[in-house]
Amino acid sequence: MTKLYWVIGGICMSVGLARSIVFWKVQKDMNKADPAYIVQFIKGNIGNEDISVAIQYNQ
């Protein structure tokens, strides 16, 4: 019976972890779609060659 409780607890923890990861990814994607975030990202990484090339390529 004790093993059953451990299995149920492990499943609940795994489901909770998966849900929190999905929530985190959705929040992260929502922030990327925000124009203010994009402007902040460009200003913060303007000196980075990879970012500058990506910005020029996407114009």
The first five atom37 places (N, CA, C, CB, O) and aatype in JSON, in Angstrom:
{
  "aatype": [12, 16, 11, 10, 18, 17, 19, 9, 7, 7, 9, 4, 12, 15, 19, 7, 10, 0, 1, 15, 9, 19, 13, 17, 11, 19, 5, 11, 3, 12, 2, 11, 0, 3, 14, 0, 18, 9, 19, 5, 13, 9, 11, 7, 2, 9, 7, 2, 6, 3, 9, 15, 19, 0, 9, 5, 18, 2, 5],
  "atom_mask": [
    [1, 1, 1, 1, 1],
    [1, 1, 1, 1, 1],
    [1, 1, 1, 1, 1],
    [1, 1, 1, 1, 1],
    [1, 1, 1, 1, 1],
    [1, 1, 1, 1, 1],
    [1, 1, 1, 1, 1],
    [1, 1, 1, 1, 1],
    [1, 1, 1, 0, 1],
    [1, 1, 1, 0, 1],
    [1, 1, 1, 1, 1],
    [1, 1, 1, 1, 1],
    [1, 1, 1, 1, 1],
    [1, 1, 1, 1, 1],
    [1, 1, 1, 1, 1],
    [1, 1, 1, 0, 1],
    [1, 1, 1, 1, 1],
    [1, 1, 1, 1, 1],
    [1, 1, 1, 1, 1],
    [1, 1, 1, 1, 1],
    [1, 1, 1, 1, 1],
    [1, 1, 1, 1, 1],
    [1, 1, 1, 1, 1],
    [1, 1, 1, 1, 1],
    [1, 1, 1, 1, 1],
    [1, 1, 1, 1, 1],
    [1, 1, 1, 1, 1],
    [1, 1, 1, 1, 1],
    [1, 1, 1, 1, 1],
    [1, 1, 1, 1, 1],
    [1, 1, 1, 1, 1],
    [1, 1, 1, 1, 1],
    [1, 1, 1, 1, 1],
    [1, 1, 1, 1, 1],
    [1, 1, 1, 1, 1],
    [1, 1, 1, 1, 1],
    [1, 1, 1, 1, 1],
    [1, 1, 1, 1, 1],
    [1, 1, 1, 1, 1],
    [1, 1, 1, 1, 1],
    [1, 1, 1, 1, 1],
    [1, 1, 1, 1, 1],
    [1, 1, 1, 1, 1],
    [1, 1, 1, 0, 1],
    [1, 1, 1, 1, 1],
    [1, 1, 1, 1, 1],
    [1, 1, 1, 0, 1],
    [1, 1, 1, 1, 1],
    [1, 1, 1, 1, 1],
    [1, 1, 1, 1, 1],
    [1, 1, 1, 1, 1],
    [1, 1, 1, 1, 1],
    [1, 1, 1, 1, 1],
    [1, 1, 1, 1, 1],
    [1, 1, 1, 1, 1],
    [1, 1, 1, 1, 1],
    [1, 1, 1, 1, 1],
    [1, 1, 1, 1, 1],
    [1, 1, 1, 1, 1]
  ],
  "atom_positions": [
    [[0.82, -1.19, 0.0], [0.0, 0.0, 0.0], [0.87, 1.26, 0.0], [-0.94, 0.0, 1.21], [0.52, 2.26, -0.62]],
    [[2.0, 1.19, 0.7], [2.89, 2.35, 0.77], [3.46, 2.67, -0.61], [4.02, 2.1, 1.78], [3.62, 3.84, -0.97]],
    [[3.78, 1.62, -1.39], [4.31, 1.85, -2.73], [3.29, 2.56, -3.61], [4.72, 0.51, -3.38], [3.65, 3.4, -4.43]],
    [[2.03, 2.23, -3.42], [0.98, 2.88, -4.19], [0.94, 4.38, -3.91], [-0.39, 2.24, -3.88], [0.78, 5.18, -4.82]],
    [[1.09, 4.75, -2.65], [1.12, 6.17, -2.29], [2.32, 6.88, -2.92], [1.15, 6.34, -0.77], [2.2, 8.01, -3.39]],
    [[3.46, 6.22, -2.94], [4.65, 6.8, -3.56], [4.45, 6.99, -5.07], [5.88, 5.91, -3.3], [4.85, 8.0, -5.64]],
    [[3.82, 6.01, -5.7], [3.56, 6.11, -7.13], [2.59, 7.25, -7.41], [3.0, 4.78, -7.68], [2.81, 8.04, -8.33]],
    [[1.52, 7.33, -6.65], [0.54, 8.41, -6.84], [1.19, 9.76, -6.58], [-0.68, 8.21, -5.89], [0.97, 10.71, -7.34]],
    [[1.99, 9.86, -5.55], [2.69, 11.12, -5.25], [3.66, 11.5, -6.37], [0.0, 0.0, 0.0], [3.76, 12.67, -6.73]],
    [[4.38, 10.53, -6.9], [5.31, 10.79, -8.0], [4.6, 11.26, -9.25], [0.0, 0.0, 0.0], [5.07, 12.16, -9.94]],
    [[3.47, 10.64, -9.54], [2.68, 11.05, -10.71], [2.16, 12.47, -10.52], [1.51, 10.07, -10.95], [2.22, 13.28, -11.45]],
    [[1.66, 12.77, -9.34], [1.16, 14.13, -9.08], [2.27, 15.17, -9.21], [0.53, 14.21, -7.67], [2.06, 16.24, -9.77]],
    [[3.45, 14.86, -8.69], [4.57, 15.79, -8.8], [5.0, 15.96, -10.25], [5.75, 15.31, -7.95], [5.32, 17.07, -10.67]],
    [[5.01, 14.88, -11.02], [5.4, 14.96, -12.43], [4.41, 15.8, -13.23], [5.5, 13.56, -13.04], [4.81, 16.62, -14.06]],
    [[3.13, 15.6, -12.97], [2.1, 16.38, -13.66], [2.22, 17.86, -13.27], [0.68, 15.85, -13.32], [2.11, 18.73, -14.13]],
    [[2.44, 18.13, -12.01], [2.6, 19.52, -11.56], [3.81, 20.18, -12.19], [0.0, 0.0, 0.0], [3.75, 21.34, -12.58]],
    [[4.91, 19.46, -12.28], [6.12, 20.0, -12.9], [5.89, 20.28, -14.38], [7.29, 19.03, -12.72], [6.3, 21.32, -14.89]],
    [[5.24, 19.35, -15.07], [4.96, 19.54, -16.49], [4.05, 20.75, -16.71], [4.3, 18.27, -17.08], [4.28, 21.53, -17.63]],
    [[3.04, 20.9, -15.88], [2.13, 22.05, -16.02], [2.86, 23.36, -15.76], [0.94, 21.92, -15.06], [2.61, 24.36, -16.45]],
    [[3.75, 23.38, -14.78], [4.48, 24.62, -14.49], [5.45, 24.96, -15.63], [5.25, 24.49, -13.17], [5.63, 26.14, -15.94]],
    [[6.07, 23.97, -16.24], [6.96, 24.23, -17.37], [6.18, 24.78, -18.55], [7.71, 22.94, -17.78], [6.63, 25.73, -19.2]],
    [[5.02, 24.2, -18.84], [4.19, 24.7, -19.94], [3.75, 26.13, -19.65], [2.95, 23.79, -20.15], [3.79, 26.98, -20.54]],
    [[3.33, 26.42, -18.43], [2.92, 27.78, -18.05], [4.08, 28.75, -18.23], [2.42, 27.81, -16.6], [3.88, 29.86, -18.73]],
    [[5.28, 28.35, -17.82], [6.46, 29.2, -17.95], [6.76, 29.49, -19.41], [7.67, 28.54, -17.27], [7.08, 30.63, -19.77]],
    [[6.67, 28.47, -20.27], [6.92, 28.66, -21.71], [5.9, 29.61, -22.32], [6.9, 27.31, -22.44], [6.27, 30.46, -23.13]],
    [[4.63, 29.47, -21.95], [3.59, 30.34, -22.48], [3.84, 31.78, -22.05], [2.18, 29.88, -22.03], [3.73, 32.7, -22.86]],
    [[4.18, 31.99, -20.78], [4.47, 33.33, -20.29], [5.67, 33.93, -21.03], [4.73, 33.31, -18.78], [5.68, 35.11, -21.36]],
    [[6.68, 33.11, -21.28], [7.87, 33.57, -21.97], [7.54, 33.99, -23.4], [8.95, 32.47, -21.97], [8.02, 35.02, -23.86]],
    [[6.71, 33.21, -24.1], [6.3, 33.56, -25.46], [5.44, 34.81, -25.48], [5.55, 32.4, -26.09], [5.55, 35.61, -26.4]],
    [[4.59, 35.0, -24.48], [3.76, 36.19, -24.42], [4.62, 37.43, -24.25], [2.73, 36.08, -23.28], [4.32, 38.47, -24.83]],
    [[5.66, 37.34, -23.46], [6.56, 38.48, -23.27], [7.28, 38.82, -24.57], [7.57, 38.19, -22.16], [7.54, 39.99, -24.84]],
    [[7.62, 37.81, -25.37], [8.33, 38.06, -26.61], [7.46, 38.76, -27.64], [8.85, 36.75, -27.18], [7.98, 39.46, -28.51]],
    [[6.15, 38.59, -27.56], [5.24, 39.23, -28.5], [4.97, 40.69, -28.13], [3.94, 38.46, -28.58], [4.38, 41.42, -28.92]],
    [[5.37, 41.1, -26.95], [5.13, 42.46, -26.47], [6.11, 43.42, -27.14], [5.26, 42.53, -24.92], [7.32, 43.22, -27.03]],
    [[5.62, 44.47, -27.83], [6.53, 45.4, -28.51], [7.54, 46.07, -27.57], [5.73, 46.47, -29.2], [8.68, 46.31, -27.96]],
    [[7.13, 46.37, -26.35], [8.06, 46.99, -25.4], [9.21, 46.04, -25.08], [7.33, 47.39, -24.1], [10.35, 46.48, -24.9]],
    [[8.93, 44.74, -25.0], [9.98, 43.75, -24.74], [10.96, 43.71, -25.91], [9.37, 42.35, -24.5], [12.17, 43.61, -25.71]],
    [[10.43, 43.8, -27.13], [11.29, 43.74, -28.31], [12.22, 44.94, -28.35], [10.43, 43.68, -29.6], [13.41, 44.79, -28.63]],
    [[11.7, 46.12, -28.06], [12.53, 47.33, -28.04], [13.59, 47.22, -26.96], [11.66, 48.59, -27.82], [14.75, 47.57, -27.18]],
    [[13.21, 46.74, -25.79], [14.16, 46.58, -24.69], [15.24, 45.57, -25.07], [13.43, 46.12, -23.4], [16.42, 45.78, -24.78]],
    [[14.86, 44.48, -25.72], [15.82, 43.45, -26.13], [16.81, 44.0, -27.14], [15.08, 42.23, -26.72], [18.01, 43.75, -27.04]],
    [[16.32, 44.77, -28.11], [17.2, 45.34, -29.13], [18.17, 46.33, -28.49], [16.38, 46.03, -30.23], [19.37, 46.31, -28.8]],
    [[17.68, 47.19, -27.61], [18.56, 48.17, -26.96], [19.61, 47.47, -26.09], [17.73, 49.13, -26.1], [20.75, 47.92, -26.03]],
    [[19.22, 46.39, -25.44], [20.15, 45.68, -24.57], [21.21, 44.89, -25.31], [0.0, 0.0, 0.0], [22.29, 44.64, -24.78]],
    [[20.9, 44.48, -26.55], [21.81, 43.61, -27.3], [22.3, 44.24, -28.6], [21.14, 42.29, -27.6], [22.69, 43.52, -29.52]],
    [[22.27, 45.54, -28.69], [22.63, 46.21, -29.94], [24.1, 45.99, -30.31], [22.35, 47.71, -29.83], [24.43, 45.99, -31.49]],
    [[24.96, 45.78, -29.34], [26.38, 45.56, -29.62], [26.7, 44.13, -30.02], [0.0, 0.0, 0.0], [27.79, 43.87, -30.53]],
    [[25.8, 43.21, -29.82], [26.03, 41.81, -30.14], [25.92, 41.62, -31.65], [25.03, 40.9, -29.4], [24.9, 41.97, -32.25]],
    [[26.96, 41.07, -32.28], [26.96, 40.91, -33.74], [25.84, 40.0, -34.21], [28.29, 40.36, -34.2], [25.22, 40.27, -35.24]],
    [[25.57, 38.92, -33.49], [24.53, 37.99, -33.92], [23.17, 38.67, -33.94], [24.5, 36.77, -32.99], [22.38, 38.45, -34.86]],
    [[22.89, 39.47, -32.94], [21.6, 40.16, -32.87], [21.52, 41.21, -33.97], [21.41, 40.83, -31.48], [20.48, 41.35, -34.61]],
    [[22.61, 41.95, -34.2], [22.61, 42.98, -35.24], [22.37, 42.37, -36.62], [23.92, 43.75, -35.23], [21.62, 42.92, -37.42]],
    [[23.02, 41.24, -36.9], [22.82, 40.56, -38.18], [21.39, 40.08, -38.31], [23.8, 39.38, -38.34], [20.79, 40.21, -39.38]],
    [[20.83, 39.53, -37.26], [19.45, 39.05, -37.3], [18.48, 40.2, -37.53], [19.1, 38.32, -36.0], [17.5, 40.05, -38.26]],
    [[18.73, 41.35, -36.92], [17.86, 42.51, -37.1], [17.94, 43.0, -38.55], [18.25, 43.66, -36.12], [16.91, 43.29, -39.15]],
    [[19.16, 43.09, -39.1], [19.31, 43.54, -40.49], [18.68, 42.55, -41.46], [20.8, 43.73, -40.82], [18.09, 42.96, -42.46]],
    [[18.8, 41.26, -41.18], [18.23, 40.23, -42.06], [16.71, 40.29, -42.06], [18.7, 38.83, -41.63], [16.09, 40.04, -43.1]],
    [[16.11, 40.61, -40.94], [14.65, 40.61, -40.83], [14.0, 41.91, -41.28], [14.26, 40.32, -39.41], [12.77, 42.01, -41.27]],
    [[14.77, 42.9, -41.66], [14.17, 44.18, -42.07], [13.64, 44.11, -43.47], [15.17, 45.31, -41.96], [13.11, 45.1, -43.98]]
  ]
}
